[in-house]
Amino acid sequence: MINAINLTKQYGAKTAVNGVTFSVKPGMVTGFLGPNGAGKSTTMRMIVGLDKPTAGTVTVNGKRYRDLSAPLQEVGVLLDAKAVHTGRSAFNHLRALAATHGIPVRRVHEVIELTGLGAVAHKRVGGFSLGMGQRLGIAAALLGDPQTLILDEPVNGLDPEGVRWVRQLTRSLAAQGRTVLLSSHLMSEMAQTADHIIVLGKGRLIADAPVQDFIAGSSHETVRVSSPRASELAQALLNAAGPGSRARIDPVGVNQLQISGYTAAGVGDAAAELGIPLHELTPIRASLEEAYMELTENDVEYRTGGTLEETKR
């Protein structure tokens, strides 16, 4: 388990992480999300002792990282897959890491096969593709067979097969009762992998919830309706909502509407009261990406200036 209590990091006048408290529990994959500049990387660096907190504490299984007797065998970390001597082979890189903790060479062979590096194990890392470099970084994180995994953008550069492999790997590790903290900007992948979500925005904790609860809290839930009297239903719902309402009704096809600001039950009740037949009444939940974008829209450090066409004007 990873526990952060009032974790704070300042760089001069800039506060990168501001009083963050959270727990990453074993037996599940915890997604670590936030816009660029939100403080995710700084937080992960503090967990593994690369940055010293200005205030607060963070522990892994009750101990600070620097107090762990065999860090590689307790915490597996992938923060920068490029942090490898490019003149070494993958095998020699892993063997050198293993030697620092007395890990047998057979474990080096095991993680090489596990991560699909067998064909390139004795080639120099400098010639690796981005995806192969990521696999090597994951192999290093798994080398000590740790109970806690911290992986920052592990699918970066991987092909679809590799992305699926990482998804299956992280979920299987969590199913074994391990603690898995996974940072990624790929919302579609996070939606398929994570059980729990922690979100930072401008250095502060802005969400800490199960994925389904996080999505359910979004205001983007809509209802799709099909009716031969769609326009009549739309007008009735708008009239009932009144001025200042957040209700929105958009035609999406012949006799079809997409409605936000109403539940499916509310639309159904209104149609029944008016005697309007419904051929379809389907609630559409927000995606993880939509819920995330809604939550973090005021916490984005860097914004685009508009579309390409707008910049040409």
C-alpha positions in Angstrom: 0.0 0.0 0.0 1.1 3.5 -0.7 0.0 6.2 1.7 0.5 10.0 1.1 -0.4 12.4 3.9 -0.4 16.1 3.3 2.3 15.6 0.6 3.7 18.9 -0.6 6.5 19.9 -2.9 7.7 23.4 -3.6 10.3 24.6 -6.1 11.1 28.1 -5.0 7.9 30.1 -5.4 6.1 27.3 -7.4 4.1 24.7 -5.5 4.1 21.6 -7.6 2.2 19.4 -5.2 -0.1 21.0 -2.6 -1.2 19.1 0.5 -2.2 15.9 -1.2 -3.5 12.9 0.8 -4.4 9.6 -0.7 -4.0 5.8 -0.4 -3.2 3.3 -3.2 -4.5 0.0 -2.0 -3.5 -3.5 -3.0 -5.6 -5.8 -5.1 -6.6 -3.2 -7.7 -5.2 -1.1 -10.4 -5.2 2.6 -9.4 -5.1 5.1 -12.3 -3.2 8.3 -11.6 -4.5 11.1 -13.8 -4.1 14.8 -14.3 -3.2 17.4 -17.0 0.4 18.2 -17.8 1.8 20.2 -14.9 -0.7 18.7 -12.4 2.0 17.3 -10.2 1.8 13.6 -11.1 5.4 13.0 -11.9 6.6 15.0 -8.9 4.4 12.9 -6.7 5.7 9.6 -8.1 9.2 10.9 -7.7 8.5 11.6 -4.0 7.1 8.2 -3.5 10.4 6.6 -4.6 12.7 9.1 -2.9 13.9 10.9 -6.0 12.5 14.2 -4.7 12.2 15.1 -1.0 8.8 16.5 0.1 8.7 20.0 1.4 6.1 18.9 3.8 4.0 15.8 4.5 5.0 12.1 4.2 4.6 9.3 1.8 5.2 5.6 2.6 5.2 2.3 0.9 3.9 -0.5 3.1 4.5 1.8 6.1 8.1 2.8 5.3 9.7 5.6 3.5 11.3 4.4 0.3 14.8 5.3 1.6 14.2 3.0 4.6 13.4 -0.1 2.5 16.1 -2.7 2.9 15.7 -4.1 -0.6 13.8 -1.4 -2.7 13.9 -3.3 -6.0 12.3 -6.3 -4.4 9.6 -4.2 -2.7 8.8 -1.5 -5.3 9.0 -1.8 -9.0 9.2 1.5 -10.8 9.0 2.7 -14.4 9.4 6.5 -14.6 11.8 7.0 -17.5 12.4 4.1 -19.8 15.2 6.0 -21.5 17.3 6.0 -18.3 19.5 3.1 -19.5 23.1 2.9 -20.6 22.6 2.8 -24.4 25.8 0.8 -25.0 24.6 -2.1 -22.8 22.5 -5.0 -24.0 19.1 -5.5 -22.4 20.4 -8.6 -20.7 23.4 -6.9 -19.2 21.3 -4.0 -18.0 19.0 -6.3 -16.2 21.8 -8.4 -14.9 23.6 -5.4 -13.4 20.4 -4.3 -11.7 19.9 -7.8 -10.3 23.4 -7.9 -9.0 22.7 -4.9 -6.7 20.0 -6.9 -4.9 21.4 -10.4 -5.1 18.7 -11.4 -7.5 19.6 -14.6 -9.4 20.3 -14.6 -13.1 17.4 -16.9 -13.7 15.0 -14.1 -12.8 16.6 -11.9 -15.5 15.8 -14.6 -18.0 12.2 -14.9 -16.6 11.4 -11.2 -17.0 13.0 -11.1 -20.5 10.7 -13.8 -21.6 7.7 -12.3 -19.8 8.2 -8.9 -21.5 8.8 -10.3 -25.0 12.4 -9.3 -25.2 13.9 -12.7 -25.9 14.8 -11.9 -29.5 16.6 -8.7 -28.7 18.0 -9.5 -25.2 21.6 -9.3 -26.3 21.3 -6.3 -28.6 22.4 -2.8 -27.5 19.6 -0.8 -26.0 20.7 2.2 -28.1 19.1 0.6 -31.1 15.8 -0.2 -29.4 12.5 1.2 -30.7 10.4 3.2 -28.2 8.2 0.2 -27.6 11.1 -2.1 -26.9 12.5 0.5 -24.5 9.2 0.5 -22.7 9.3 -3.3 -22.4 12.8 -3.1 -21.0 11.6 -0.6 -18.4 8.7 -2.8 -17.4 11.1 -5.8 -17.2 13.3 -3.8 -14.8 10.3 -2.9 -12.7 9.3 -6.5 -12.4 12.8 -7.8 -11.8 12.6 -8.0 -8.0 9.1 -9.5 -8.1 7.8 -6.6 -6.0 4.5 -6.3 -4.3 4.1 -2.6 -5.4 4.3 -1.4 -9.0 4.5 2.3 -10.1 4.3 2.6 -13.8 4.3 6.0 -15.6 3.0 5.9 -19.2 3.9 2.2 -19.6 2.1 1.8 -23.0 3.9 4.7 -24.6 5.2 3.6 -28.0 3.7 0.1 -27.8 1.7 -1.4 -30.6 -1.9 -2.6 -30.0 -0.7 -6.1 -28.9 1.7 -4.5 -26.5 -1.0 -2.2 -25.1 -3.2 -5.2 -24.5 -0.3 -7.1 -22.9 0.3 -4.3 -20.4 -3.4 -4.1 -19.6 -3.5 -7.9 -18.9 -0.3 -7.8 -17.0 -1.3 -5.0 -14.6 -4.7 -6.5 -14.0 -3.2 -9.9 -13.3 -0.7 -8.4 -10.8 -3.5 -6.6 -9.0 -5.5 -9.8 -8.9 -2.5 -11.4 -7.1 -3.0 -8.8 -4.3 -0.3 -6.4 -5.4 -0.5 -2.6 -5.3 -0.5 -1.1 -8.8 -0.3 2.7 -9.5 -0.6 3.4 -13.2 -0.3 6.8 -14.8 -1.4 7.3 -18.4 -3.0 9.9 -20.7 -4.8 7.3 -22.7 -8.3 7.5 -21.2 -9.8 4.7 -23.3 -7.1 2.3 -22.0 -7.4 3.6 -18.4 -11.2 2.9 -18.6 -10.4 -0.8 -19.4 -7.6 -1.2 -16.9 -8.2 0.9 -13.8 -10.5 0.0 -10.9 -9.9 3.3 -9.0 -9.0 6.8 -10.1 -6.9 9.5 -8.4 -6.8 12.8 -10.2 -4.6 15.8 -9.6 -5.1 19.3 -10.9 -2.7 22.1 -10.4 -1.0 20.2 -7.6 -4.2 19.5 -5.6 -6.2 16.3 -5.2 -9.5 16.8 -7.1 -10.8 13.2 -7.3 -10.2 9.9 -5.5 -12.9 7.4 -6.3 -13.8 4.1 -8.0 -13.9 4.4 -11.8 -17.6 3.8 -12.0 -18.4 6.3 -9.3 -16.1 8.9 -11.0 -18.0 8.5 -14.3 -21.4 8.5 -12.6 -20.6 11.9 -11.0 -20.3 13.5 -14.5 -23.0 15.8 -15.7 -22.5 14.4 -19.3 -25.1 11.7 -19.0 -27.6 11.9 -21.9 -30.7 10.1 -23.1 -31.3 9.1 -26.7 -35.0 9.1 -27.7 -36.8 8.1 -30.9 -40.4 9.0 -31.4 -42.7 9.9 -34.3 -43.6 13.0 -32.3 -40.0 13.9 -31.4 -40.4 17.7 -32.0 -43.5 17.9 -29.8 -41.7 16.0 -27.0 -38.6 18.3 -27.3 -40.7 21.4 -27.0 -42.6 20.0 -24.0 -39.4 19.1 -22.2 -37.9 22.5 -22.8 -41.0 24.2 -21.6 -41.0 22.1 -18.4 -37.4 22.8 -17.8 -37.9 26.5 -17.7 -35.4 29.4 -18.1 -31.9 28.8 -16.6 -32.2 25.1 -16.9 -29.1 23.0 -18.1 -31.4 20.9 -20.2 -30.3 20.5 -23.8 -32.1 18.8 -26.6 -30.4 18.1 -30.0 -31.9 16.3 -33.0 -29.6 13.5 -34.1 -31.6 12.0 -36.9 -35.1 11.5 -38.2 -37.4 11.6 -35.2 -34.4 11.1 -32.9 -33.3 13.3 -30.0 -30.3 13.4 -27.7 -31.3 14.9 -24.4 -29.1 16.1 -21.5 -30.4 17.5 -18.2 -33.1 14.9 -17.9 -33.0 11.3 -16.7 -34.4 8.5 -18.9 -37.2 8.1 -16.3 -38.0 11.8 -16.5 -38.2 11.7 -20.3 -40.4 8.6 -20.1 -42.7 10.0 -17.6 -43.1 13.3 -19.6 -43.9 11.3 -22.8 -46.4 9.1 -21.0 -48.2 12.1 -19.5 -48.6 13.6 -23.0 -49.4 10.3 -24.7 -46.4 10.5 -26.9 -45.2 7.1 -28.1 -41.5 6.2 -27.7 -39.7 3.8 -30.0 -36.4 4.2 -28.1 -35.4 5.5 -24.7 -31.7 4.8 -24.0 -29.6 6.3 -21.2 -26.0 7.0 -22.4 -23.5 7.3 -19.6 -20.4 9.6 -20.0 -17.1 8.0 -20.9 -14.2 8.2 -18.5 -12.6 10.7 -20.9 -15.7 12.9 -20.8 -15.9 12.8 -17.0 -12.2 13.5 -16.8 -12.3 16.5 -19.2 -15.3 18.0 -17.4 -13.5 17.7 -14.0 -10.2 19.1 -15.2 -11.3 21.8 -17.6 -10.2 24.5 -15.1 -6.9 22.8 -14.2 -5.3 22.7 -17.6 -1.9 24.5 -17.5 -1.5 24.8 -21.3 -4.4 25.4 -23.7 -4.5 25.3 -27.4 -5.4 28.5 -29.3 -8.3 27.0 -31.3 -8.6 25.1 -34.5 -6.1 25.3 -37.4 -8.7 27.2 -39.5 -9.2 29.7 -36.7 -5.5 30.4 -36.5 -5.4 31.3 -40.2 -7.9 34.0 -39.8 
